[in-house]
Amino acid sequence: MDKIIIRDLRARGPIGISEAERAYPQDILINAELFTDTTKAAASDSIEDCVNYSTMAKQILEFAETNKRKTVEAFAQDIADICLAHKNVFRVRIRVEKTTAVRFTGSVGVEIERSK
C-alpha cells in the first residue's frame, strides 16, 4: 500500500475543554498519512488519478480553523472522516498535537488510525 504524507500542517483554531482554552485560537499541529494505491496515477501521470495533497491540506485547514470540537480525539476523528471521504483513500493515520497546551512539553496530542 502506498501513502500520501502531509507533515507538520500548522493550524490555529478553537479547541479545548475549558472556556479559557476556547477563548482564543490555539496552535494545532496536524500530521496525516493517507494510504492509497498510486499505480493508476503513476501510469497516467494525471492529477485526476491522484490524491491531491494540496486540496486535502486545504480541507483539513479549513476544518481546523472553524471546528467546534473540544477534544483532540474528536478533532482527529473528524479529520480522518474528511480524508476517508476521498474515493482513493482506504486508510488514514492522523496525529493531532496541541503545541502550547501543557507547560514544559513540545506538544501533547493523539494519533489514530481508521479505515474504510
Steps between C-alpha positions, in 0.01 A plus 500: 500500500626844408446815700471874466663692785398839636757586765491778760196685370466799733155630581346738750155428627269468797555175688492413868276400785500818708357834398846651555648263241221574253521877550781535245628291208764247596795374299425153364752278322347243265663205327314275260596183319249404232532143379414453135607319184703729274534249214236664278631851574855394420394346170280790388710782647170683551393694808151359444629159611689635801405583854567873476693581817459875447121472488499264798720734706268793421195299610670405826606861566152633430354250745765572764443874494121474542448178696280479810667198661624503858725192502791414273353150471181631338701749293724221367197284415348783297824539304508126438143521366597786266790298360305174471229678300745503207425202276868395473586517870455164672664556837636797694729571790432839655705671771371815668718688747441813704835675522426738788255302715735364766796688639844349459396280205561537130145384440225267619252320284351186355562275203225286346469254211176447311399307190203472270 
